[in-house]
Amino acid sequence: MDSAAHKPVRHRVRSSGEGQALLSYLSDLIPVAQVDVLSAIEQGRFCLEDGRVLEAQTPLKAGQIILADVPDRSTQDPFLPPPPDRLVELYRDAHILAVCKPAGLLCHPMGPARLSALSIAQDQLQSEGEPSELRPLHRLDRETSGILLMARSLATDIAIKSLFEQRKVHKRYVALVHGRLKQKQELVDAPIAPDSGPIRVRMRVHPSGKSAQTRLRVLENFGDDASFSWIEAQPLTGRTHQIRVHLAHLGHPVVGDKLYCNEGEAFLKKWRGELQAKDIEQLGLPRHALHASELSLTHPHSHKKLLLSANIPPELLGFARQKGSRSSTKELAGSGS
């Protein structure tokens, strides 16, 4: 997918970027040293769709499109499969494209990595002679797999984002977590804020944070002394790392979560290039075990209910079965229908 890796990265400024200077916005968004971000800006690598080059102190507007001509400095994760040449399509019509994003692939990057689900999907459409304009409608964390929804026009983008804002898009995740939750079902209502520790991208539950609610349901307890559980999670809000943060807050972090297991020790090792096979063995999995399994909404044009589903990845099922799980793909993927 060399063509995808060499295209300018297209990024829509988030609502939090309204009024922010470009340098400040990018420094919060991209996990690299600010001096490197400033250098890229001074080289004229960030511009608007009309070609106007942006400067470090240029104020941004929410929804504005930035084109970033930055080199792909990412390295392939040695513990995960390489990015696929094509993505599995779950649904496609003239208005919407839904794909199954594998773990390890960014949705629509603005950092050192150029290859993303968005760029692969665009090339996929282009190779078939289809219009390749795509507008991401939501995000999945890099190691989260599952359903990723994109709009094929501005009108569809506006309509579905309005449904998201009205909480009329329903998402269901399946997670493999450590331990047994005290309650079979519960609503976690706990505000989320940036962590005060050394890892800038880490979040935590804190009274000063933004309101966040996640509905949880236990699907299965298994393993010696019920040391693992399959959990269904339905986020009612959309905070950064919300499901992972809430589960870690309850004392049941997602298996394989480098950021929220052991105070983020594995994340720091990976960032320093020191992550080893023994660290992955301690984590249990080379990726965190969170999967976006279902998504439903009313189609903005046909007005019919659209229900999308993505099977649990085999590496998650395989790990769980080794530990004693008896749940089938159908039982896990269909519990929220």
MISEVEX-672759 format. One record per residue (C-alpha): x, y, z; residue in three letters; residue number from 0. Coordinates in steps of 0.001 Angstrom, whole numbers. Layout:
<nodes>
px X, py Y, pz Z, rest ALA, nr NUM
...
</nodes>
This chain:
<nodes>
px 0, py 0, pz 0, rest MET, nr 0
px 2778, py 2450, pz -909, rest ASP, nr 1
px 305, py 4873, pz -2495, rest SER, nr 2
px -1576, py 5223, pz 792, rest ALA, nr 3
px 1635, py 5747, pz 2715, rest ALA, nr 4
px 2768, py 8631, pz 489, rest HIS, nr 5
px -429, py 10678, pz 357, rest LYS, nr 6
px -797, py 13791, pz 2541, rest PRO, nr 7
px -2612, py 12958, pz 5756, rest VAL, nr 8
px -6067, py 14573, pz 5845, rest ARG, nr 9
px -7166, py 15630, pz 9328, rest HIS, nr 10
px -10346, py 17329, pz 10521, rest ARG, nr 11
px -9666, py 19655, pz 13477, rest VAL, nr 12
px -11400, py 18414, pz 16602, rest ARG, nr 13
px -13852, py 20525, pz 18568, rest SER, nr 14
px -11195, py 20948, pz 21268, rest SER, nr 15
px -8989, py 22701, pz 18684, rest GLY, nr 16
px -11296, py 25683, pz 18220, rest GLU, nr 17
px -9167, py 28809, pz 18581, rest GLY, nr 18
px -5964, py 26887, pz 19389, rest GLN, nr 19
px -2698, py 27768, pz 17672, rest ALA, nr 20
px -1512, py 25073, pz 15258, rest LEU, nr 21
px 1630, py 24270, pz 17283, rest LEU, nr 22
px -281, py 23887, pz 20531, rest SER, nr 23
px -2950, py 21728, pz 18881, rest TYR, nr 24
px -470, py 19422, pz 17171, rest LEU, nr 25
px 1684, py 19130, pz 20298, rest SER, nr 26
px -1315, py 17761, pz 22200, rest ASP, nr 27
px -2252, py 15461, pz 19332, rest LEU, nr 28
px 1072, py 14005, pz 18193, rest ILE, nr 29
px 3202, py 11985, pz 20654, rest PRO, nr 30
px 6561, py 13393, pz 19501, rest VAL, nr 31
px 8786, py 16163, pz 20858, rest ALA, nr 32
px 7412, py 19676, pz 20314, rest GLN, nr 33
px 10664, py 20730, pz 18649, rest VAL, nr 34
px 10017, py 18109, pz 15947, rest ASP, nr 35
px 6453, py 19353, pz 15462, rest VAL, nr 36
px 7705, py 22942, pz 15169, rest LEU, nr 37
px 10337, py 21880, pz 12649, rest SER, nr 38
px 7689, py 20231, pz 10453, rest ALA, nr 39
px 5522, py 23370, pz 10633, rest ILE, nr 40
px 8459, py 25606, pz 9673, rest GLU, nr 41
px 9123, py 23349, pz 6677, rest GLN, nr 42
px 5620, py 24180, pz 5421, rest GLY, nr 43
px 4299, py 20660, pz 5850, rest ARG, nr 44
px 853, py 21695, pz 7111, rest PHE, nr 45
px -1646, py 23472, pz 4895, rest CYS, nr 46
px -5349, py 23884, pz 4235, rest LEU, nr 47
px -7196, py 22289, pz 1304, rest GLU, nr 48
px -6857, py 25506, pz -675, rest ASP, nr 49
px -3058, py 25251, pz -402, rest GLY, nr 50
px -2583, py 27975, pz 2223, rest ARG, nr 51
px 429, py 27047, pz 4355, rest VAL, nr 52
px -149, py 27198, pz 8100, rest LEU, nr 53
px 2252, py 28740, pz 10608, rest GLU, nr 54
px 2908, py 27780, pz 14221, rest ALA, nr 55
px 597, py 30423, pz 15680, rest GLN, nr 56
px -2186, py 30166, pz 13064, rest THR, nr 57
px -5487, py 29839, pz 14975, rest PRO, nr 58
px -7582, py 26830, pz 14017, rest LEU, nr 59
px -11294, py 26304, pz 13597, rest LYS, nr 60
px -13154, py 23147, pz 14631, rest ALA, nr 61
px -14016, py 21094, pz 11561, rest GLY, nr 62
px -11292, py 22691, pz 9447, rest GLN, nr 63
px -9387, py 20272, pz 7176, rest ILE, nr 64
px -5598, py 20186, pz 7494, rest ILE, nr 65
px -3358, py 18393, pz 4997, rest LEU, nr 66
px -113, py 17158, pz 6568, rest ALA, nr 67
px 2786, py 16336, pz 4250, rest ASP, nr 68
px 4867, py 14488, pz 6823, rest VAL, nr 69
px 7100, py 11449, pz 6345, rest PRO, nr 70
px 6009, py 8067, pz 7606, rest ASP, nr 71
px 8348, py 7493, pz 10551, rest ARG, nr 72
px 6412, py 4629, pz 12041, rest SER, nr 73
px 7913, py 1205, pz 12528, rest THR, nr 74
px 6053, py -2052, pz 12226, rest GLN, nr 75
px 5147, py -3561, pz 15585, rest ASP, nr 76
px 7143, py -6823, pz 15670, rest PRO, nr 77
px 4489, py -8482, pz 17828, rest PHE, nr 78
px 1526, py -7750, pz 15526, rest LEU, nr 79
px 784, py -8827, pz 11938, rest PRO, nr 80
px 1647, py -6260, pz 9229, rest PRO, nr 81
px -1166, py -3996, pz 8000, rest PRO, nr 82
px -3389, py -5705, pz 5413, rest PRO, nr 83
px -3471, py -4649, pz 1757, rest ASP, nr 84
px -7271, py -4586, pz 1952, rest ARG, nr 85
px -9738, py -4139, pz 4768, rest LEU, nr 86
px -12726, py -6391, pz 5311, rest VAL, nr 87
px -15808, py -4425, pz 4261, rest GLU, nr 88
px -18837, py -4878, pz 6501, rest LEU, nr 89
px -21140, py -2541, pz 4585, rest TYR, nr 90
px -20939, py -277, pz 1557, rest ARG, nr 91
px -23435, py 1870, pz -294, rest ASP, nr 92
px -23298, py 5266, pz -1995, rest ALA, nr 93
px -23303, py 7030, pz 1385, rest HIS, nr 94
px -21509, py 4858, pz 3950, rest ILE, nr 95
px -18493, py 2554, pz 4147, rest LEU, nr 96
px -17988, py 338, pz 7195, rest ALA, nr 97
px -14835, py -1737, pz 7579, rest VAL, nr 98
px -13353, py -4023, pz 10205, rest CYS, nr 99
px -10177, py -2373, pz 11458, rest LYS, nr 100
px -7482, py -4787, pz 12644, rest PRO, nr 101
px -5542, py -4148, pz 15837, rest ALA, nr 102
px -2386, py -2110, pz 15323, rest GLY, nr 103
px -3719, py 55, pz 12505, rest LEU, nr 104
px -4540, py 3713, pz 13131, rest LEU, nr 105
px -7926, py 5008, pz 11992, rest CYS, nr 106
px -6848, py 8331, pz 10505, rest HIS, nr 107
px -3420, py 9397, pz 11709, rest PRO, nr 108
px -1946, py 12804, pz 12374, rest MET, nr 109
px 1317, py 11532, pz 13825, rest GLY, nr 110
px 4459, py 9885, pz 12477, rest PRO, nr 111
px 2501, py 7004, pz 10906, rest ALA, nr 112
px 1030, py 7567, pz 7449, rest ARG, nr 113
px -693, py 4272, pz 6737, rest LEU, nr 114
px -4166, py 4086, pz 8244, rest SER, nr 115
px -7553, py 2457, pz 7847, rest ALA, nr 116
px -8669, py 5620, pz 6083, rest LEU, nr 117
px -5832, py 5608, pz 3545, rest SER, nr 118
px -6197, py 1874, pz 2837, rest ILE, nr 119
px -9968, py 2214, pz 2388, rest ALA, nr 120
px -9490, py 5164, pz 25, rest GLN, nr 121
px -7069, py 3163, pz -2120, rest ASP, nr 122
px -9457, py 224, pz -2012, rest GLN, nr 123
px -12276, py 2322, pz -3470, rest LEU, nr 124
px -10011, py 4027, pz -5979, rest GLN, nr 125
px -8733, py 684, pz -7302, rest SER, nr 126
px -12335, py -242, pz -8121, rest GLU, nr 127
px -13042, py 3040, pz -9880, rest GLY, nr 128
px -15244, py 4244, pz -7024, rest GLU, nr 129
px -15271, py 7802, pz -5604, rest PRO, nr 130
px -12654, py 7633, pz -2838, rest SER, nr 131
px -13620, py 10603, pz -671, rest GLU, nr 132
px -14094, py 9337, pz 2864, rest LEU, nr 133
px -14835, py 11194, pz 6086, rest ARG, nr 134
px -14157, py 9363, pz 9383, rest PRO, nr 135
px -17186, py 9433, pz 11671, rest LEU, nr 136
px -15570, py 8167, pz 14878, rest HIS, nr 137
px -12315, py 6639, pz 16123, rest ARG, nr 138
px -10999, py 3414, pz 17551, rest LEU, nr 139
px -7794, py 3267, pz 19572, rest ASP, nr 140
px -4862, py 1837, pz 17632, rest ARG, nr 141
px -4956, py -1596, pz 19264, rest GLU, nr 142
px -8760, py -1794, pz 19343, rest THR, nr 143
px -10192, py -3866, pz 16513, rest SER, nr 144
px -13657, py -3816, pz 15011, rest GLY, nr 145
px -16219, py -1694, pz 13237, rest ILE, nr 146
px -15085, py 1620, pz 11794, rest LEU, nr 147
px -17647, py 3811, pz 10061, rest LEU, nr 148
px -16881, py 6391, pz 7346, rest MET, nr 149
px -19078, py 8783, pz 5374, rest ALA, nr 150
px -18756, py 9066, pz 1589, rest ARG, nr 151
px -20115, py 12613, pz 1339, rest SER, nr 152
px -20317, py 15800, pz 3369, rest LEU, nr 153
px -24101, py 15474, pz 3701, rest ALA, nr 154
px -23794, py 11979, pz 5172, rest THR, nr 155
px -20956, py 13131, pz 7425, rest ASP, nr 156
px -23106, py 15915, pz 8876, rest ILE, nr 157
px -26170, py 13688, pz 9264, rest ALA, nr 158
px -24428, py 10819, pz 11049, rest ILE, nr 159
px -22340, py 13072, pz 13274, rest LYS, nr 160
px -25608, py 14634, pz 14362, rest SER, nr 161
px -26843, py 11142, pz 15277, rest LEU, nr 162
px -23650, py 10624, pz 17324, rest PHE, nr 163
px -24230, py 13910, pz 19148, rest GLU, nr 164
px -27823, py 12878, pz 19899, rest GLN, nr 165
px -26571, py 9491, pz 21152, rest ARG, nr 166
px -28573, py 7712, pz 18463, rest LYS, nr 167
px -25622, py 5642, pz 17294, rest VAL, nr 168
px -25346, py 2604, pz 19540, rest HIS, nr 169
px -21986, py 865, pz 19941, rest LYS, nr 170
px -21236, py -2416, pz 21634, rest ARG, nr 171
px -17760, py -3621, pz 22533, rest TYR, nr 172
px -16519, py -6957, pz 23818, rest VAL, nr 173
px -13530, py -6949, pz 26167, rest ALA, nr 174
px -11441, py -9636, pz 27791, rest LEU, nr 175
px -10489, py -8426, pz 31269, rest VAL, nr 176
px -8583, py -9554, pz 34328, rest HIS, nr 177
px -10606, py -10934, pz 37251, rest GLY, nr 178
px -14284, py -11246, pz 38078, rest ARG, nr 179
px -16450, py -8135, pz 38332, rest LEU, nr 180
px -18475, py -7849, pz 41542, rest LYS, nr 181
px -21733, py -7199, pz 39685, rest GLN, nr 182
px -23063, py -8983, pz 36618, rest LYS, nr 183
px -24356, py -5679, pz 35276, rest GLN, nr 184
px -23569, py -2113, pz 36229, rest GLU, nr 185
px -23467, py 1436, pz 34965, rest LEU, nr 186
px -20100, py 3070, pz 35564, rest VAL, nr 187
px -20582, py 6819, pz 35956, rest ASP, nr 188
px -17113, py 8235, pz 36553, rest ALA, nr 189
px -15582, py 11418, pz 35063, rest PRO, nr 190
px -12394, py 11067, pz 33016, rest ILE, nr 191
px -9452, py 13492, pz 32925, rest ALA, nr 192
px -5831, py 13414, pz 31708, rest PRO, nr 193
px -3524, py 11554, pz 34065, rest ASP, nr 194
px -1066, py 13623, pz 36095, rest SER, nr 195
px 1768, py 11120, pz 35623, rest GLY, nr 196
px 4613, py 10988, pz 33094, rest PRO, nr 197
px 2576, py 9378, pz 30277, rest ILE, nr 198
px 921, py 12247, pz 28437, rest ARG, nr 199
px -1695, py 10164, pz 26626, rest VAL, nr 200
px -2863, py 8282, pz 29727, rest ARG, nr 201
px -6261, py 9100, pz 31219, rest MET, nr 202
px -7750, py 8494, pz 34673, rest ARG, nr 203
px -10974, py 8766, pz 36638, rest VAL, nr 204
px -10937, py 12101, pz 38455, rest HIS, nr 205
px -13621, py 14489, pz 39846, rest PRO, nr 206
px -12320, py 17314, pz 37633, rest SER, nr 207
px -12780, py 15263, pz 34458, rest GLY, nr 208
px -15507, py 15187, pz 31840, rest LYS, nr 209
px -18649, py 13198, pz 32484, rest SER, nr 210
px -18368, py 9590, pz 31279, rest ALA, nr 211
px -20777, py 6651, pz 31480, rest GLN, nr 212
px -20263, py 3039, pz 30415, rest THR, nr 213
px -22767, py 218, pz 30781, rest ARG, nr 214
px -21079, py -3123, pz 31554, rest LEU, nr 215
px -22367, py -6682, pz 31494, rest ARG, nr 216
px -20474, py -9873, pz 32334, rest VAL, nr 217
px -20709, py -12477, pz 29572, rest LEU, nr 218
px -18512, py -15171, pz 31130, rest GLU, nr 219
px -16117, py -15724, pz 34041, rest ASN, nr 220
px -13436, py -18326, pz 33462, rest PHE, nr 221
px -9935, py -19470, pz 34334, rest GLY, nr 222
px -8467, py -20584, pz 37638, rest ASP, nr 223
px -10368, py -18757, pz 40396, rest ASP, nr 224
px -12273, py -16884, pz 37646, rest ALA, nr 225
px -9137, py -14951, pz 36780, rest SER, nr 226
px -10596, py -13660, pz 33495, rest PHE, nr 227
px -13942, py -12404, pz 32212, rest SER, nr 228
px -15563, py -11622, pz 28904, rest TRP, nr 229
px -17327, py -8262, pz 29272, rest ILE, nr 230
px -19841, py -6445, pz 27124, rest GLU, nr 231
px -19329, py -2670, pz 27240, rest ALA, nr 232
px -21657, py -22, pz 25865, rest GLN, nr 233
px -20255, py 3519, pz 26054, rest PRO, nr 234
px -22941, py 6135, pz 26591, rest LEU, nr 235
px -20422, py 8951, pz 26160, rest THR, nr 236
px -17316, py 9188, pz 24000, rest GLY, nr 237
px -14306, py 10054, pz 26159, rest ARG, nr 238
px -10739, py 9126, pz 25281, rest THR, nr 239
px -9965, py 5498, pz 26266, rest HIS, nr 240
px -13291, py 5482, pz 28121, rest GLN, nr 241
px -13949, py 1744, pz 28339, rest ILE, nr 242
px -10327, py 932, pz 29160, rest ARG, nr 243
px -10158, py 3634, pz 31840, rest VAL, nr 244
px -13425, py 2594, pz 33486, rest HIS, nr 245
px -12448, py -1077, pz 33582, rest LEU, nr 246
px -9010, py -263, pz 35000, rest ALA, nr 247
px -10688, py 1990, pz 37579, rest HIS, nr 248
px -12791, py -992, pz 38703, rest LEU, nr 249
px -9614, py -3034, pz 39092, rest GLY, nr 250
px -10237, py -5126, pz 35972, rest HIS, nr 251
px -7987, py -3778, pz 33213, rest PRO, nr 252
px -8288, py -5103, pz 29676, rest VAL, nr 253
px -5906, py -8001, pz 29012, rest VAL, nr 254
px -2877, py -6821, pz 27051, rest GLY, nr 255
px -3440, py -3123, pz 27790, rest ASP, nr 256
px 35, py -1584, pz 27798, rest LYS, nr 257
px -1263, py 1750, pz 29059, rest LEU, nr 258
px -3561, py 702, pz 31911, rest TYR, nr 259
px -1906, py -2466, pz 33248, rest CYS, nr 260
px 996, py -2114, pz 35699, rest ASN, nr 261
px 948, py 1707, pz 35625, rest GLU, nr 262
px 1776, py 1787, pz 31919, rest GLY, nr 263
px 5173, py 114, pz 32265, rest GLU, nr 264
px 4819, py -1761, pz 28945, rest ALA, nr 265
px 3728, py 1428, pz 27160, rest PHE, nr 266
px 6872, py 3223, pz 28310, rest LEU, nr 267
px 9035, py 295, pz 27223, rest LYS, nr 268
px 7404, py 287, pz 23796, rest LYS, nr 269
px 7904, py 4040, pz 23476, rest TRP, nr 270
px 11595, py 3616, pz 24286, rest ARG, nr 271
px 11917, py 677, pz 21877, rest GLY, nr 272
px 12629, py -1713, pz 24734, rest GLU, nr 273
px 9515, py -3909, pz 24648, rest LEU, nr 274
px 10467, py -7596, pz 24575, rest GLN, nr 275
px 8738, py -10939, pz 24153, rest ALA, nr 276
px 8808, py -11487, pz 27937, rest LYS, nr 277
px 6827, py -8239, pz 28389, rest ASP, nr 278
px 4197, py -9472, pz 25931, rest ILE, nr 279
px 4060, py -12787, pz 27772, rest GLU, nr 280
px 3413, py -10937, pz 31025, rest GLN, nr 281
px 664, py -8876, pz 29371, rest LEU, nr 282
px -903, py -12019, pz 27927, rest GLY, nr 283
px -1468, py -10591, pz 24442, rest LEU, nr 284
px 491, py -8321, pz 22057, rest PRO, nr 285
px -2608, py -6083, pz 21744, rest ARG, nr 286
px -5271, py -5036, pz 24190, rest HIS, nr 287
px -8341, py -7278, pz 24087, rest ALA, nr 288
px -11011, py -4734, pz 23186, rest LEU, nr 289
px -13159, py -5217, pz 20073, rest HIS, nr 290
px -15925, py -3045, pz 18585, rest ALA, nr 291
px -18370, py -5829, pz 17799, rest SER, nr 292
px -21634, py -4059, pz 16950, rest GLU, nr 293
px -22856, py -672, pz 15769, rest LEU, nr 294
px -26400, py 350, pz 14923, rest SER, nr 295
px -28031, py 3505, pz 13629, rest LEU, nr 296
px -30843, py 4711, pz 11423, rest THR, nr 297
px -29509, py 5189, pz 7899, rest HIS, nr 298
px -29688, py 8955, pz 7217, rest PRO, nr 299
px -30941, py 8461, pz 3644, rest HIS, nr 300
px -32976, py 5238, pz 3558, rest SER, nr 301
px -34175, py 5760, pz 7163, rest HIS, nr 302
px -33895, py 2006, pz 7757, rest LYS, nr 303
px -32128, py 530, pz 10765, rest LYS, nr 304
px -28555, py -447, pz 9959, rest LEU, nr 305
px -27021, py -3091, pz 12237, rest LEU, nr 306
px -23350, py -3909, pz 11670, rest LEU, nr 307
px -21385, py -6673, pz 13353, rest SER, nr 308
px -17772, py -7870, pz 13366, rest ALA, nr 309
px -16666, py -11255, pz 14673, rest ASN, nr 310
px -14312, py -11500, pz 17628, rest ILE, nr 311
px -10713, py -11797, pz 16321, rest PRO, nr 312
px -9248, py -15324, pz 16530, rest PRO, nr 313
px -6288, py -14233, pz 18682, rest GLU, nr 314
px -8661, py -13102, pz 21431, rest LEU, nr 315
px -10769, py -16252, pz 21232, rest LEU, nr 316
px -7649, py -18421, pz 21184, rest GLY, nr 317
px -6197, py -16808, pz 24310, rest PHE, nr 318
px -9516, py -17074, pz 26144, rest ALA, nr 319
px -9967, py -20745, pz 25251, rest ARG, nr 320
px -6470, py -21532, pz 26471, rest GLN, nr 321
px -7503, py -20038, pz 29805, rest LYS, nr 322
px -10749, py -22020, pz 30002, rest GLY, nr 323
px -13381, py -19953, pz 28192, rest SER, nr 324
px -16232, py -21864, pz 26592, rest ARG, nr 325
px -17916, py -18951, pz 24830, rest SER, nr 326
px -18348, py -19208, pz 21071, rest SER, nr 327
px -17909, py -16442, pz 18525, rest THR, nr 328
px -21680, py -16352, pz 18033, rest LYS, nr 329
px -22397, py -16088, pz 21758, rest GLU, nr 330
px -19954, py -13208, pz 22220, rest LEU, nr 331
px -20734, py -11303, pz 19036, rest ALA, nr 332
px -24479, py -11691, pz 19264, rest GLY, nr 333
px -25107, py -10901, pz 22919, rest SER, nr 334
px -25966, py -7284, pz 22229, rest GLY, nr 335
px -28413, py -7889, pz 19372, rest SER, nr 336
</nodes>
